[in-house]
Amino acid sequence: MLNKILKSVLLGVFALAIVTNFSSCKKEKETIAAIVVENDAGLPISHARVVLHAMPLKNSLYTYNPDNYDTFDYMIKSNLDTVYSAQGQISDIFVADWTDDNGRAEFTLPLGMILNVSALWQVDNNIERMGANIINIKEGEITTQVVEIRN
C-alpha cells in the first residue's frame, strides 16, 4: 500500500515538473530590423551597403561625395552629429551589412529603437547612388523598412 502511494506521489511530481518546464520555456523573440533596398521602379537592389546608425548625419546624405572617403561606412561614421539625451548620454549604435539577392539586409538588435538608415548602391566603378530613411524597430518583432535608391 505504501509502495502504491509513493509511486502515485512520484508520478504526480514528475508530471508537475514536465508541465512547469514546458510552460516556462517560452523563448524570447528576437528584435530584428529588416531593410529592403529598391530602385525607383520597386525592384530589389542586391549588394547594396546598408548602415543603421543612431546619430543623425550633420547634413543631408546627398551632400556627401562617396568618392572622397575610403568606404561608405567611414563616410557615414565621420559625418555623424553628436546628440545628447536629457541624461547626457549618447548612443553609439552603428551596424552595417550588404543586401542579399532579394535586396534585403537583416540586423538583430538588443531592443526596440528608432534608427537612421543609409544605403549605397555602386552601379559601376564610377556611379554610386544613395538612399536614406528612418526605421522604428519594435522590440520582439521583425520590423521592415524600404529604402529607395533613385537612378
C-alpha positions as a Markdown table, in Angstrom:
| # | Residue | x | y | z |
|---|---|---|---|---|
| 1 | Met | 0.0 | 0.0 | 0.0 |
| 2 | Leu | 2.8 | 2.4 | 0.9 |
| 3 | Asn | 4.6 | 1.5 | -2.3 |
| 4 | Lys | 1.4 | 2.4 | -4.3 |
| 5 | Ile | 1.2 | 5.8 | -2.6 |
| 6 | Leu | 4.9 | 6.5 | -3.2 |
| 7 | Lys | 4.5 | 5.7 | -6.9 |
| 8 | Ser | 1.5 | 8.0 | -7.2 |
| 9 | Val | 3.3 | 10.8 | -5.5 |
| 10 | Leu | 6.4 | 10.4 | -7.6 |
| 11 | Leu | 4.3 | 10.2 | -10.8 |
| 12 | Gly | 2.5 | 13.4 | -9.7 |
| 13 | Val | 5.8 | 15.3 | -9.0 |
| 14 | Phe | 7.2 | 14.1 | -12.4 |
| 15 | Ala | 4.1 | 15.3 | -14.3 |
| 16 | Leu | 4.2 | 18.6 | -12.5 |
| 17 | Ala | 7.8 | 19.1 | -13.3 |
| 18 | Ile | 7.2 | 18.4 | -17.0 |
| 19 | Val | 4.2 | 20.8 | -17.2 |
| 20 | Thr | 6.1 | 23.5 | -15.4 |
| 21 | Asn | 9.1 | 23.0 | -17.7 |
| 22 | Phe | 7.0 | 23.3 | -20.9 |
| 23 | Ser | 5.2 | 26.4 | -19.7 |
| 24 | Ser | 8.3 | 28.2 | -18.6 |
| 25 | Cys | 10.4 | 27.6 | -21.8 |
| 26 | Lys | 8.9 | 30.4 | -23.8 |
| 27 | Lys | 11.7 | 31.7 | -26.0 |
| 28 | Glu | 12.3 | 35.5 | -26.1 |
| 29 | Lys | 11.6 | 36.8 | -29.6 |
| 30 | Glu | 14.4 | 38.5 | -31.4 |
| 31 | Thr | 14.3 | 42.2 | -32.3 |
| 32 | Ile | 15.1 | 42.4 | -36.0 |
| 33 | Ala | 15.4 | 45.3 | -38.4 |
| 34 | Ala | 14.9 | 44.2 | -42.0 |
| 35 | Ile | 15.9 | 46.8 | -44.6 |
| 36 | Val | 14.8 | 46.3 | -48.2 |
| 37 | Val | 16.7 | 48.4 | -50.8 |
| 38 | Glu | 14.8 | 49.1 | -54.0 |
| 39 | Asn | 15.2 | 51.2 | -57.1 |
| 40 | Asp | 12.6 | 53.7 | -58.1 |
| 41 | Ala | 10.8 | 51.0 | -60.1 |
| 42 | Gly | 10.3 | 49.0 | -57.0 |
| 43 | Leu | 12.9 | 46.3 | -57.9 |
| 44 | Pro | 15.2 | 45.0 | -55.2 |
| 45 | Ile | 18.9 | 46.0 | -55.3 |
| 46 | Ser | 21.4 | 43.3 | -54.4 |
| 47 | His | 24.8 | 44.0 | -53.0 |
| 48 | Ala | 23.9 | 47.5 | -51.7 |
| 49 | Arg | 25.6 | 48.6 | -48.5 |
| 50 | Val | 23.2 | 49.4 | -45.7 |
| 51 | Val | 24.1 | 51.2 | -42.5 |
| 52 | Leu | 21.9 | 51.6 | -39.4 |
| 53 | His | 23.0 | 54.4 | -37.1 |
| 54 | Ala | 21.5 | 56.1 | -34.0 |
| 55 | Met | 23.1 | 59.5 | -34.6 |
| 56 | Pro | 21.8 | 61.7 | -37.5 |
| 57 | Leu | 24.2 | 63.0 | -40.1 |
| 58 | Lys | 25.4 | 66.6 | -39.8 |
| 59 | Asn | 24.0 | 67.3 | -43.3 |
| 60 | Ser | 21.8 | 65.5 | -45.8 |
| 61 | Leu | 23.2 | 62.2 | -47.0 |
| 62 | Tyr | 23.1 | 63.6 | -50.6 |
| 63 | Thr | 25.5 | 66.4 | -49.8 |
| 64 | Tyr | 28.4 | 64.0 | -49.3 |
| 65 | Asn | 30.5 | 62.5 | -52.1 |
| 66 | Pro | 31.4 | 58.9 | -51.5 |
| 67 | Asp | 34.5 | 59.2 | -53.7 |
| 68 | Asn | 36.1 | 61.4 | -51.0 |
| 69 | Tyr | 36.0 | 58.5 | -48.5 |
| 70 | Asp | 37.7 | 55.1 | -48.4 |
| 71 | Thr | 34.4 | 53.3 | -47.6 |
| 72 | Phe | 30.7 | 54.1 | -47.3 |
| 73 | Asp | 30.8 | 53.1 | -43.6 |
| 74 | Tyr | 33.6 | 55.6 | -42.9 |
| 75 | Met | 31.7 | 58.3 | -44.8 |
| 76 | Ile | 28.7 | 57.8 | -42.5 |
| 77 | Lys | 30.7 | 57.4 | -39.3 |
| 78 | Ser | 32.9 | 60.5 | -39.9 |
| 79 | Asn | 29.8 | 62.7 | -40.5 |
| 80 | Leu | 27.6 | 61.7 | -37.6 |
| 81 | Asp | 26.3 | 64.5 | -35.5 |
| 82 | Thr | 26.5 | 64.1 | -31.7 |
| 83 | Val | 23.2 | 64.3 | -30.0 |
| 84 | Tyr | 22.9 | 64.0 | -26.2 |
| 85 | Ser | 19.9 | 62.6 | -24.4 |
| 86 | Ala | 18.4 | 64.5 | -21.4 |
| 87 | Gln | 20.6 | 62.4 | -19.2 |
| 88 | Gly | 23.7 | 63.5 | -21.1 |
| 89 | Gln | 24.2 | 60.1 | -22.8 |
| 90 | Ile | 24.9 | 59.4 | -26.4 |
| 91 | Ser | 24.0 | 56.3 | -28.4 |
| 92 | Asp | 26.8 | 54.6 | -30.4 |
| 93 | Ile | 24.7 | 52.1 | -32.4 |
| 94 | Phe | 26.3 | 51.6 | -35.8 |
| 95 | Val | 25.9 | 48.4 | -37.7 |
| 96 | Ala | 26.3 | 47.7 | -41.4 |
| 97 | Asp | 25.7 | 44.8 | -43.9 |
| 98 | Trp | 25.3 | 44.1 | -47.6 |
| 99 | Thr | 21.9 | 43.3 | -49.1 |
| 100 | Asp | 21.3 | 39.8 | -50.4 |
| 101 | Asp | 20.0 | 38.8 | -53.8 |
| 102 | Asn | 16.5 | 39.9 | -52.7 |
| 103 | Gly | 17.7 | 43.4 | -51.8 |
| 104 | Arg | 17.3 | 42.6 | -48.0 |
| 105 | Ala | 19.7 | 43.1 | -45.1 |
| 106 | Glu | 18.7 | 42.0 | -41.6 |
| 107 | Phe | 20.1 | 43.2 | -38.3 |
| 108 | Thr | 19.4 | 41.7 | -34.8 |
| 109 | Leu | 19.4 | 44.3 | -32.1 |
| 110 | Pro | 19.2 | 44.2 | -28.3 |
| 111 | Leu | 16.0 | 46.2 | -28.0 |
| 112 | Gly | 13.5 | 48.3 | -29.9 |
| 113 | Met | 14.7 | 51.8 | -31.1 |
| 114 | Ile | 14.4 | 54.4 | -33.8 |
| 115 | Leu | 17.4 | 54.4 | -36.1 |
| 116 | Asn | 18.6 | 56.2 | -39.2 |
| 117 | Val | 19.1 | 54.1 | -42.4 |
| 118 | Ser | 21.7 | 55.0 | -45.1 |
| 119 | Ala | 22.2 | 52.9 | -48.2 |
| 120 | Leu | 24.7 | 53.0 | -51.1 |
| 121 | Trp | 24.5 | 51.2 | -54.4 |
| 122 | Gln | 27.5 | 51.1 | -56.6 |
| 123 | Val | 26.1 | 51.0 | -60.1 |
| 124 | Asp | 29.5 | 50.6 | -61.7 |
| 125 | Asn | 33.0 | 51.8 | -61.0 |
| 126 | Asn | 32.2 | 55.5 | -61.4 |
| 127 | Ile | 28.5 | 55.8 | -60.5 |
| 128 | Glu | 27.1 | 55.5 | -57.0 |
| 129 | Arg | 23.6 | 56.1 | -55.8 |
| 130 | Met | 22.4 | 56.7 | -52.2 |
| 131 | Gly | 19.2 | 56.5 | -50.3 |
| 132 | Ala | 18.1 | 57.2 | -46.7 |
| 133 | Asn | 15.2 | 56.5 | -44.4 |
| 134 | Ile | 14.3 | 56.0 | -40.7 |
| 135 | Ile | 13.1 | 52.8 | -39.1 |
| 136 | Asn | 11.1 | 52.5 | -35.9 |
| 137 | Ile | 12.1 | 49.0 | -34.6 |
| 138 | Lys | 9.6 | 47.2 | -32.3 |
| 139 | Glu | 11.0 | 45.0 | -29.6 |
| 140 | Gly | 10.5 | 41.3 | -30.1 |
| 141 | Glu | 9.3 | 41.8 | -33.7 |
| 142 | Ile | 10.7 | 41.9 | -37.2 |
| 143 | Thr | 10.3 | 45.5 | -38.5 |
| 144 | Thr | 10.7 | 46.0 | -42.2 |
| 145 | Gln | 11.6 | 49.3 | -43.8 |
| 146 | Val | 12.2 | 50.1 | -47.5 |
| 147 | Val | 14.9 | 52.4 | -48.7 |
| 148 | Glu | 14.5 | 53.7 | -52.2 |
| 149 | Ile | 17.5 | 54.5 | -54.3 |
| 150 | Arg | 16.7 | 56.5 | -57.4 |
| 151 | Asn | 18.5 | 56.0 | -60.7 |
